[in-house]
Amino acid sequence: MSQQLHKSLTWRDGLAIAMVIPNGLLLTVGYTVGAIGGWTAITIWCVGALVAFAQNMLFAETAAMFPGMSGGISRYATEGWKRYFAPLGAVASYGYWIGWSFSIAVNGAAIGHLITAQWFPHAPSLPFPGHRIGLPEALAVLSIAGGWACNYFGARLAAGVSKAVAALVMLGLTVVVVAPFLHPGSWHASRLTWYHGGSWMTLIVWFYVTAWTTYGTEICASFAPEYRDTARDTAKALRLTSLISLGVFFVVPLATVGSVGEATLRADPVGAFATAFTRALGGFSDLGVVILIVSMFFGMVSCTADGGRALYGLAREGMTVRQLDKVNRWGVPGRALTLDALVNAAIVVLLGEPLSILIASNFGYLVAMTLAVAGFLLLRKDRPDWPRPIRRARAWIPVAWVLLVFNVVIVSVGVTHPSLAGYGGATESFLAVGILLISVVLYAYRRVVQDGERIAWRIESPRVPEETREPEETREPEETREPEETRVSEAGGPAPQSPNSATARPTIRSNRS
């Protein structure tokens, strides 16, 4: 069985997979606009998209540095930090996996509730500890299985499904954006307001809540080893998805809020897009719900692909159980994808409403993002001679420092004050920290139990890749190398003479000073 990911994707495939990002907008637009107003929400989304674009410029360089490394930005964080505190690599990798993976459960639960509310409002349910389970949970598990199947049988299949679904979603978004402006009186700027609460910390918390959407274009880097041209395709996919998302984050909420109104979105935040679609066409509510469901399933396909590769990258680098370091006959990490799906199915069944888990997982995701930006700076400092097919100008160094400080502030305020967003509290924050602590336990289990090694708190890294260095068995350390004329041949006879030597030298080193 091949242990290498197949290089079968192009930047177009990465772009298609990354078009999951508007799906995150559709899930959060109602909550965000209802809490802080339309203009403020648009500003937060656009600022987040600009920050994501700058970060993706950095990640294109690090992706090209490690063309065979799976796991995306968390792997670059690991490479940067392992000289200083290696367990941070496990924290970044698990945080990144949780941030993407648990989005599957949220999308699945939303699909189940939308279908049940629209077509089966009287479906029975059964009592379960803490909540009731029924048709919504069953549909959620089925959708999770569907997302798994689209990925398990090859990256090309996932990319193909993503392209088809992305076309449908973008068509729906186009209808929502264009229709209000084709009918005079359908759109009014007065329906959008600014936040008047007066608390700047509330705005930071909302940036924290929405960052899992605005930063998500970095997903393109997770497929770097599978692009046909790693450096070119990764950089192009990262750049284009950032710019497209910036446009989407501006025009979609602008058109939606201006046509529907903030009060309507506040009343039904989950079905906000379906409401806007129905308003745009003057009916067809079923069609609007179908497009929203398809969009969420599209998000599950992409999140499953990214989460599975993050787990595979963890195992491959010795940071979680080695059983996940396998790819199947279709060249994808099948075991990691399967475990990812099972974990999310369990979340849906056991918790019912996983929104609080998503908020908790957002902490891990932003920690991974922060460590990855810091990793760019550390790699520039520690590995100046490492081959860089893409090398950003020195002006990007201060930009990276600004991004690092910015992210530290967002994470610090967001995790300590989640209740300012109207949901979440101390429980979610403790859960967020606890999930990352589990990552350290699994890292220790892999190192001590499975590998039989001591925990490596610091791991020295080479200055250049192993394949670019002279093999150790044919190279003498520079500081101990003898002058050529006094060296003894390995056969014990006279040392080989240089072409310019006139006489042979003795085989024993002279003791003369």
FIBA-994739 format. One record per residue (C-alpha): chain; x, y, z. Coordinates in steps of 0.001 Angstrom, whole numbers, plus 500000, padded with zeros to 6 digits. Layout:
FIBA-994739
+-----+--------+--------+--------+
: mol :     xx :     yy :     zz :
+-----+--------+--------+--------+
:   A :      X :      Y :      Z :
...
+-----+--------+--------+--------+
//
This chain:
FIBA-994739
+-----+--------+--------+--------+
: mol :     xx :     yy :     zz :
+-----+--------+--------+--------+
:   A : 500000 : 500000 : 500000 :
:   A : 501370 : 503407 : 499032 :
:   A : 502236 : 505678 : 501926 :
:   A : 502319 : 508839 : 499829 :
:   A : 499502 : 511256 : 499118 :
:   A : 498757 : 511381 : 495396 :
:   A : 499723 : 514559 : 493532 :
:   A : 496502 : 514840 : 491550 :
:   A : 495166 : 518330 : 492338 :
:   A : 495583 : 521742 : 490738 :
:   A : 494981 : 525194 : 492171 :
:   A : 491464 : 525046 : 490712 :
:   A : 490695 : 522021 : 492876 :
:   A : 492053 : 523833 : 495936 :
:   A : 489917 : 526846 : 495072 :
:   A : 486820 : 524653 : 494765 :
:   A : 487441 : 522949 : 498114 :
:   A : 488091 : 526310 : 499794 :
:   A : 484775 : 527710 : 498626 :
:   A : 483439 : 526212 : 501859 :
:   A : 484179 : 529619 : 503362 :
:   A : 480900 : 531306 : 502255 :
:   A : 479111 : 528464 : 504018 :
:   A : 480546 : 529679 : 507319 :
:   A : 479229 : 533131 : 506514 :
:   A : 475729 : 531748 : 505915 :
:   A : 475815 : 530020 : 509297 :
:   A : 476897 : 533110 : 511229 :
:   A : 475364 : 536048 : 509359 :
:   A : 472085 : 535963 : 511298 :
:   A : 473726 : 535750 : 514730 :
:   A : 476339 : 538421 : 514019 :
:   A : 474070 : 540947 : 512341 :
:   A : 471430 : 540455 : 515004 :
:   A : 473940 : 541222 : 517761 :
:   A : 476046 : 544106 : 516417 :
:   A : 474265 : 545449 : 513321 :
:   A : 474808 : 545025 : 509606 :
:   A : 477525 : 547602 : 508915 :
:   A : 479568 : 546535 : 511930 :
:   A : 479311 : 542867 : 510983 :
:   A : 480407 : 543599 : 507401 :
:   A : 483373 : 545578 : 508711 :
:   A : 484458 : 542714 : 510982 :
:   A : 484176 : 540175 : 508167 :
:   A : 486132 : 542334 : 505719 :
:   A : 488896 : 543097 : 508245 :
:   A : 489117 : 539382 : 508995 :
:   A : 489383 : 538590 : 505270 :
:   A : 492201 : 541128 : 504858 :
:   A : 494063 : 539639 : 507831 :
:   A : 493558 : 536180 : 506319 :
:   A : 494978 : 537388 : 502984 :
:   A : 498125 : 538689 : 504696 :
:   A : 498522 : 535457 : 506655 :
:   A : 498071 : 533376 : 503519 :
:   A : 500915 : 535261 : 501868 :
:   A : 503135 : 534037 : 504724 :
:   A : 501774 : 530497 : 504578 :
:   A : 502523 : 530249 : 500852 :
:   A : 506227 : 530611 : 501709 :
:   A : 506156 : 527972 : 504452 :
:   A : 504088 : 525563 : 502315 :
:   A : 506713 : 525766 : 499567 :
:   A : 509467 : 525130 : 502149 :
:   A : 507922 : 521765 : 503091 :
:   A : 506303 : 520471 : 499885 :
:   A : 505765 : 516923 : 501179 :
:   A : 504334 : 517848 : 504567 :
:   A : 500651 : 517156 : 505227 :
:   A : 498638 : 518955 : 507883 :
:   A : 498589 : 522559 : 506681 :
:   A : 499477 : 525515 : 508854 :
:   A : 499744 : 523442 : 512028 :
:   A : 502712 : 521613 : 510543 :
:   A : 504483 : 524899 : 509825 :
:   A : 503869 : 525908 : 513435 :
:   A : 505416 : 522612 : 514546 :
:   A : 508529 : 523135 : 512409 :
:   A : 509017 : 526650 : 513730 :
:   A : 508541 : 525858 : 517426 :
:   A : 510207 : 522470 : 517856 :
:   A : 513604 : 523998 : 518639 :
:   A : 512053 : 525929 : 521526 :
:   A : 509196 : 523808 : 522937 :
:   A : 508262 : 520767 : 520861 :
:   A : 504896 : 519981 : 522584 :
:   A : 503547 : 523235 : 521141 :
:   A : 503544 : 521413 : 517825 :
:   A : 501032 : 518944 : 519227 :
:   A : 498936 : 521798 : 520653 :
:   A : 498890 : 523592 : 517274 :
:   A : 498085 : 520418 : 515353 :
:   A : 495256 : 519290 : 517631 :
:   A : 493864 : 522798 : 517863 :
:   A : 493817 : 523044 : 514088 :
:   A : 492186 : 519641 : 513694 :
:   A : 489503 : 520420 : 516265 :
:   A : 488766 : 523808 : 514687 :
:   A : 488025 : 522259 : 511308 :
:   A : 486736 : 518881 : 512367 :
:   A : 484029 : 519925 : 514805 :
:   A : 482530 : 522168 : 512129 :
:   A : 481323 : 518913 : 510588 :
:   A : 479071 : 518258 : 513581 :
:   A : 477688 : 521792 : 513488 :
:   A : 476850 : 521566 : 509776 :
:   A : 475357 : 518121 : 510216 :
:   A : 473165 : 519255 : 513094 :
:   A : 472019 : 522304 : 511113 :
:   A : 471119 : 520109 : 508130 :
:   A : 469103 : 517788 : 510353 :
:   A : 467181 : 520616 : 511989 :
:   A : 466512 : 522434 : 508681 :
:   A : 465127 : 519330 : 506952 :
:   A : 462998 : 518390 : 509942 :
:   A : 461607 : 521908 : 510417 :
:   A : 460847 : 522395 : 506705 :
:   A : 459325 : 519023 : 505765 :
:   A : 458884 : 516854 : 508891 :
:   A : 457954 : 519234 : 511725 :
:   A : 456046 : 516558 : 513642 :
:   A : 458674 : 513805 : 513514 :
:   A : 458842 : 511866 : 516813 :
:   A : 461858 : 511878 : 519096 :
:   A : 463168 : 509767 : 521944 :
:   A : 464427 : 510845 : 525373 :
:   A : 468194 : 510877 : 525795 :
:   A : 470353 : 512068 : 528703 :
:   A : 470336 : 515858 : 528569 :
:   A : 468167 : 516188 : 525440 :
:   A : 466019 : 514276 : 522957 :
:   A : 467183 : 512537 : 519780 :
:   A : 465201 : 511782 : 516665 :
:   A : 465108 : 512544 : 512960 :
:   A : 467451 : 515603 : 513137 :
:   A : 470231 : 513542 : 514700 :
:   A : 469691 : 510656 : 512274 :
:   A : 469901 : 513013 : 509290 :
:   A : 473000 : 514638 : 510774 :
:   A : 474763 : 511259 : 511057 :
:   A : 473770 : 510385 : 507479 :
:   A : 475180 : 513662 : 506195 :
:   A : 478421 : 513045 : 508099 :
:   A : 478652 : 509626 : 506436 :
:   A : 478082 : 511243 : 503056 :
:   A : 480887 : 513739 : 503626 :
:   A : 483167 : 510870 : 504640 :
:   A : 482329 : 508876 : 501504 :
:   A : 483064 : 511833 : 499233 :
:   A : 486580 : 511971 : 500688 :
:   A : 487437 : 508342 : 501369 :
:   A : 487560 : 507322 : 497714 :
:   A : 490081 : 509916 : 496583 :
:   A : 490850 : 513618 : 496648 :
:   A : 489717 : 513971 : 493057 :
:   A : 486238 : 512769 : 494012 :
:   A : 486062 : 515306 : 496863 :
:   A : 487259 : 518069 : 494529 :
:   A : 484731 : 517033 : 491878 :
:   A : 481841 : 517074 : 494345 :
:   A : 483072 : 520409 : 495683 :
:   A : 483131 : 521946 : 492199 :
:   A : 479572 : 520840 : 491456 :
:   A : 478207 : 521970 : 494808 :
:   A : 480205 : 525203 : 494746 :
:   A : 478575 : 526100 : 491424 :
:   A : 475111 : 525607 : 492938 :
:   A : 475966 : 527573 : 496072 :
:   A : 477504 : 530437 : 494116 :
:   A : 474393 : 530504 : 491909 :
:   A : 472229 : 530818 : 495014 :
:   A : 474470 : 533552 : 496421 :
:   A : 474294 : 535395 : 493108 :
:   A : 470494 : 535319 : 493204 :
:   A : 470476 : 536665 : 496761 :
:   A : 472941 : 539433 : 495868 :
:   A : 471551 : 540541 : 492505 :
:   A : 467772 : 540163 : 492901 :
:   A : 467225 : 542946 : 495505 :
:   A : 468870 : 545494 : 493233 :
:   A : 466763 : 544479 : 490220 :
:   A : 463531 : 545313 : 492014 :
:   A : 463232 : 548976 : 493057 :
:   A : 462413 : 549354 : 496705 :
:   A : 463557 : 545843 : 497650 :
:   A : 466853 : 547010 : 499121 :
:   A : 467315 : 549855 : 501604 :
:   A : 470566 : 550981 : 503198 :
:   A : 468539 : 552142 : 506207 :
:   A : 468055 : 548498 : 507159 :
:   A : 471742 : 548269 : 508055 :
:   A : 472911 : 549806 : 511328 :
:   A : 476120 : 550253 : 513320 :
:   A : 476815 : 548810 : 516731 :
:   A : 475947 : 551261 : 519507 :
:   A : 476714 : 549104 : 522542 :
:   A : 479879 : 551007 : 523397 :
:   A : 481956 : 547941 : 524359 :
:   A : 485032 : 547438 : 522191 :
:   A : 485591 : 544077 : 523890 :
:   A : 482264 : 542871 : 522503 :
:   A : 483493 : 543625 : 518992 :
:   A : 486717 : 541717 : 519632 :
:   A : 484734 : 538729 : 520875 :
:   A : 482651 : 538762 : 517701 :
:   A : 485833 : 538880 : 515665 :
:   A : 486935 : 535841 : 517680 :
:   A : 483641 : 534054 : 516955 :
:   A : 483718 : 534747 : 513197 :
:   A : 487453 : 534161 : 512686 :
:   A : 486930 : 530447 : 512046 :
:   A : 485111 : 531639 : 508892 :
:   A : 487226 : 534596 : 507776 :
:   A : 490571 : 532845 : 508375 :
:   A : 489434 : 529610 : 506769 :
:   A : 490927 : 530246 : 503332 :
:   A : 494192 : 528789 : 504663 :
:   A : 492603 : 525380 : 504023 :
:   A : 494304 : 525465 : 500606 :
:   A : 497676 : 524894 : 502304 :
:   A : 496477 : 521570 : 503731 :
:   A : 496546 : 520071 : 500234 :
:   A : 500042 : 521305 : 499361 :
:   A : 501539 : 517777 : 499002 :
:   A : 498695 : 516812 : 496648 :
:   A : 499056 : 519694 : 494187 :
:   A : 500859 : 518851 : 490960 :
:   A : 503029 : 521934 : 491386 :
:   A : 503176 : 522504 : 495134 :
:   A : 504663 : 526004 : 495183 :
:   A : 502691 : 527506 : 492303 :
:   A : 499328 : 525834 : 492947 :
:   A : 499368 : 526420 : 496719 :
:   A : 500266 : 530101 : 496388 :
:   A : 497675 : 530727 : 493690 :
:   A : 494901 : 528906 : 495548 :
:   A : 495662 : 530795 : 498788 :
:   A : 495733 : 534156 : 497034 :
:   A : 492583 : 533722 : 494942 :
:   A : 490437 : 532245 : 497721 :
:   A : 491380 : 535167 : 499981 :
:   A : 490361 : 537755 : 497390 :
:   A : 487125 : 535970 : 496457 :
:   A : 486180 : 535595 : 500116 :
:   A : 486798 : 539303 : 500711 :
:   A : 484261 : 540099 : 498006 :
:   A : 481753 : 537553 : 499317 :
:   A : 482036 : 538839 : 502892 :
:   A : 481109 : 542306 : 501671 :
:   A : 478379 : 541830 : 499048 :
:   A : 476430 : 538890 : 500526 :
:   A : 475615 : 540419 : 503936 :
:   A : 475148 : 543832 : 502297 :
:   A : 472473 : 542458 : 499961 :
:   A : 470942 : 540109 : 502540 :
:   A : 470533 : 542616 : 505361 :
:   A : 469454 : 545421 : 503031 :
:   A : 466660 : 543306 : 501612 :
:   A : 465517 : 541277 : 504622 :
:   A : 466313 : 543532 : 507574 :
:   A : 468184 : 542927 : 510808 :
:   A : 465076 : 542028 : 512807 :
:   A : 464204 : 539171 : 510457 :
:   A : 467731 : 537771 : 510643 :
:   A : 467716 : 538077 : 514406 :
:   A : 464457 : 536115 : 514609 :
:   A : 465710 : 533209 : 512445 :
:   A : 469523 : 533265 : 512329 :
:   A : 469963 : 529684 : 511067 :
:   A : 467540 : 530106 : 508174 :
:   A : 468718 : 533610 : 507261 :
:   A : 469953 : 532654 : 503792 :
:   A : 466804 : 530705 : 502953 :
:   A : 464716 : 533703 : 504026 :
:   A : 466764 : 536033 : 501820 :
:   A : 466466 : 533638 : 498868 :
:   A : 462697 : 533412 : 499284 :
:   A : 462416 : 537214 : 499524 :
:   A : 464587 : 537644 : 496420 :
:   A : 462426 : 535369 : 494245 :
:   A : 459096 : 536131 : 495888 :
:   A : 458622 : 532511 : 496920 :
:   A : 460360 : 529178 : 496439 :
:   A : 461101 : 528744 : 500119 :
:   A : 461809 : 525036 : 499566 :
:   A : 464444 : 525861 : 496963 :
:   A : 466128 : 528288 : 499343 :
:   A : 466303 : 525632 : 502070 :
:   A : 467673 : 523081 : 499579 :
:   A : 470477 : 525411 : 498516 :
:   A : 471295 : 526139 : 502157 :
:   A : 471388 : 522405 : 502955 :
:   A : 473584 : 521681 : 499946 :
:   A : 475894 : 524508 : 500992 :
:   A : 476243 : 523039 : 504469 :
:   A : 476930 : 519581 : 503064 :
:   A : 479577 : 521147 : 500845 :
:   A : 481136 : 522567 : 503988 :
:   A : 481160 : 519113 : 505558 :
:   A : 482996 : 517628 : 502563 :
:   A : 485738 : 520250 : 502804 :
:   A : 485987 : 520102 : 506606 :
:   A : 486218 : 516311 : 506495 :
:   A : 489035 : 516521 : 503944 :
:   A : 490976 : 519024 : 506022 :
:   A : 490360 : 517376 : 509392 :
:   A : 491429 : 513962 : 508114 :
:   A : 494671 : 515323 : 506713 :
:   A : 495396 : 517150 : 509942 :
:   A : 495086 : 513866 : 511877 :
:   A : 497244 : 512078 : 509305 :
:   A : 499896 : 514791 : 509586 :
:   A : 499872 : 514417 : 513379 :
:   A : 500487 : 510684 : 513188 :
:   A : 503109 : 510992 : 510470 :
:   A : 505150 : 513383 : 512568 :
:   A : 504922 : 511223 : 515704 :
:   A : 502423 : 513340 : 517660 :
:   A : 499496 : 510939 : 517941 :
:   A : 498871 : 507196 : 517657 :
:   A : 500807 : 505678 : 514781 :
:   A : 497783 : 503726 : 513477 :
:   A : 496578 : 506916 : 511760 :
:   A : 499752 : 507155 : 509659 :
:   A : 498197 : 505256 : 506755 :
:   A : 496809 : 506143 : 503348 :
:   A : 494390 : 503875 : 501519 :
:   A : 494471 : 502570 : 497961 :
:   A : 492954 : 505833 : 496717 :
:   A : 495838 : 507840 : 498163 :
:   A : 493954 : 509545 : 501010 :
:   A : 494290 : 509085 : 504811 :
:   A : 491322 : 506725 : 505134 :
:   A : 491764 : 505803 : 508807 :
:   A : 492055 : 509440 : 509866 :
:   A : 488975 : 510361 : 507806 :
:   A : 487007 : 507518 : 509398 :
:   A : 487989 : 508463 : 512948 :
:   A : 487115 : 512074 : 512205 :
:   A : 483634 : 511073 : 511023 :
:   A : 483020 : 508814 : 514032 :
:   A : 484026 : 511533 : 516507 :
:   A : 481637 : 514019 : 514914 :
:   A : 478798 : 511502 : 514795 :
:   A : 479299 : 510918 : 518512 :
:   A : 479197 : 514678 : 519172 :
:   A : 475884 : 515010 : 517337 :
:   A : 474268 : 512071 : 519162 :
:   A : 475628 : 512806 : 522634 :
:   A : 475353 : 516587 : 522680 :
:   A : 472435 : 517287 : 520366 :
:   A : 473330 : 520956 : 519860 :
:   A : 477115 : 521245 : 519310 :
:   A : 477249 : 525017 : 518862 :
:   A : 478975 : 525481 : 522206 :
:   A : 481543 : 522851 : 521177 :
:   A : 482247 : 524851 : 518043 :
:   A : 482867 : 527978 : 520084 :
:   A : 485200 : 526007 : 522334 :
:   A : 487018 : 524501 : 519348 :
:   A : 487517 : 527990 : 517921 :
:   A : 490064 : 528628 : 520659 :
:   A : 492216 : 525750 : 519449 :
:   A : 491959 : 526897 : 515848 :
:   A : 493079 : 530446 : 516615 :
:   A : 495896 : 529186 : 518842 :
:   A : 497102 : 527123 : 515875 :
:   A : 496844 : 530153 : 513609 :
:   A : 498821 : 532302 : 516053 :
:   A : 501538 : 529664 : 516446 :
:   A : 501754 : 529299 : 512651 :
:   A : 502340 : 533030 : 512153 :
:   A : 505003 : 532895 : 514867 :
:   A : 506406 : 529830 : 513110 :
:   A : 506985 : 531879 : 509961 :
:   A : 509094 : 534330 : 511973 :
:   A : 511034 : 531556 : 513733 :
:   A : 511757 : 529749 : 510469 :
:   A : 513110 : 532958 : 508960 :
:   A : 515393 : 533328 : 511981 :
:   A : 516529 : 529721 : 512451 :
:   A : 516639 : 528433 : 508870 :
:   A : 517886 : 531271 : 506669 :
:   A : 519536 : 528824 : 504237 :
:   A : 516529 : 526543 : 503796 :
:   A : 515341 : 526429 : 500138 :
:   A : 512420 : 528781 : 499643 :
:   A : 510776 : 528495 : 496200 :
:   A : 508602 : 531389 : 497399 :
:   A : 510375 : 534022 : 499466 :
:   A : 508512 : 537090 : 500688 :
:   A : 510301 : 540427 : 500842 :
:   A : 511798 : 541592 : 504150 :
:   A : 508893 : 544031 : 504495 :
:   A : 506714 : 541035 : 505409 :
:   A : 508637 : 540489 : 508645 :
:   A : 507102 : 543498 : 510467 :
:   A : 503738 : 542594 : 508911 :
:   A : 504032 : 539142 : 510487 :
:   A : 504788 : 540715 : 513878 :
:   A : 501680 : 542899 : 513626 :
:   A : 499554 : 539866 : 512717 :
:   A : 501003 : 537907 : 515624 :
:   A : 500185 : 540601 : 518200 :
:   A : 496736 : 541092 : 516670 :
:   A : 495923 : 537381 : 516975 :
:   A : 497200 : 537178 : 520542 :
:   A : 494826 : 539994 : 521543 :
:   A : 491866 : 538389 : 519755 :
:   A : 492465 : 534984 : 521354 :
:   A : 493038 : 536412 : 524833 :
:   A : 489871 : 538495 : 524866 :
:   A : 487735 : 535912 : 523073 :
:   A : 488492 : 532981 : 525337 :
:   A : 488125 : 534988 : 528538 :
:   A : 484907 : 536833 : 527606 :
:   A : 482817 : 534546 : 525342 :
:   A : 479589 : 535566 : 527072 :
:   A : 479831 : 539029 : 525470 :
:   A : 478706 : 537405 : 522216 :
:   A : 475447 : 536360 : 523875 :
:   A : 476267 : 532671 : 524227 :
:   A : 479106 : 530680 : 525706 :
:   A : 480739 : 531105 : 529078 :
:   A : 483230 : 529621 : 531510 :
:   A : 482230 : 526057 : 530609 :
:   A : 483159 : 526533 : 526965 :
:   A : 486445 : 528198 : 527869 :
:   A : 487430 : 525386 : 530249 :
:   A : 486444 : 522873 : 527590 :
:   A : 488601 : 524669 : 525029 :
:   A : 491666 : 524472 : 527256 :
:   A : 490887 : 520874 : 528230 :
:   A : 490735 : 519743 : 524603 :
:   A : 494223 : 521095 : 523998 :
:   A : 495548 : 519432 : 527152 :
:   A : 494318 : 516091 : 525802 :
:   A : 496547 : 516710 : 522798 :
:   A : 499594 : 516834 : 525054 :
:   A : 498553 : 513533 : 526701 :
:   A : 498261 : 511798 : 523321 :
:   A : 501592 : 513255 : 522271 :
:   A : 503186 : 511783 : 525398 :
:   A : 501502 : 508409 : 524771 :
:   A : 502907 : 508234 : 521250 :
:   A : 506426 : 509162 : 522342 :
:   A : 506695 : 507102 : 525528 :
:   A : 504424 : 504073 : 524972 :
:   A : 504355 : 503483 : 521247 :
:   A : 507805 : 504757 : 520263 :
:   A : 509558 : 503886 : 523531 :
:   A : 511312 : 507244 : 523642 :
:   A : 511599 : 510057 : 526116 :
:   A : 509448 : 513122 : 525605 :
:   A : 511408 : 515532 : 523472 :
:   A : 510901 : 518995 : 524902 :
:   A : 513223 : 520490 : 522310 :
:   A : 514140 : 519059 : 518907 :
:   A : 517052 : 520479 : 516978 :
:   A : 516265 : 521163 : 513351 :
:   A : 518665 : 521058 : 510387 :
:   A : 519592 : 524269 : 508616 :
:   A : 518912 : 522686 : 505216 :
:   A : 516790 : 519688 : 504149 :
:   A : 518387 : 516262 : 504575 :
:   A : 518237 : 515487 : 500862 :
:   A : 520317 : 518577 : 499989 :
:   A : 523181 : 517667 : 502347 :
:   A : 526176 : 515479 : 501633 :
:   A : 525627 : 511990 : 503120 :
:   A : 527213 : 511559 : 506536 :
:   A : 529200 : 508456 : 505562 :
:   A : 531056 : 510330 : 502801 :
:   A : 531663 : 513541 : 504681 :
:   A : 534125 : 514438 : 507431 :
:   A : 533411 : 517237 : 509888 :
:   A : 535175 : 520333 : 508681 :
:   A : 536902 : 520986 : 511986 :
:   A : 538488 : 517488 : 512191 :
:   A : 539384 : 517009 : 508545 :
:   A : 543109 : 516330 : 508050 :
:   A : 545179 : 517934 : 505304 :
:   A : 544847 : 515819 : 502197 :
:   A : 548537 : 515013 : 502011 :
:   A : 548587 : 513455 : 505519 :
:   A : 545332 : 511431 : 505340 :
:   A : 545449 : 507654 : 505345 :
:   A : 543466 : 505717 : 502821 :
:   A : 540636 : 503541 : 504149 :
:   A : 542465 : 500459 : 502821 :
:   A : 545426 : 501154 : 505083 :
:   A : 547840 : 502005 : 502255 :
:   A : 549165 : 505289 : 501063 :
:   A : 546645 : 508022 : 500741 :
:   A : 545620 : 508925 : 497187 :
:   A : 547803 : 511621 : 495716 :
:   A : 546390 : 514737 : 494326 :
:   A : 547011 : 515328 : 490634 :
:   A : 549537 : 518047 : 491500 :
:   A : 551606 : 516090 : 494051 :
:   A : 555176 : 515229 : 493046 :
:   A : 555909 : 512524 : 495586 :
:   A : 553997 : 510166 : 497801 :
:   A : 553467 : 511062 : 501460 :
:   A : 553899 : 508695 : 504412 :
:   A : 550850 : 506815 : 505648 :
:   A : 551373 : 507855 : 509262 :
:   A : 550624 : 511358 : 510481 :
:   A : 553728 : 513296 : 511380 :
:   A : 554120 : 514483 : 514952 :
:   A : 556035 : 517516 : 513915 :
:   A : 554631 : 520789 : 514853 :
+-----+--------+--------+--------+
//
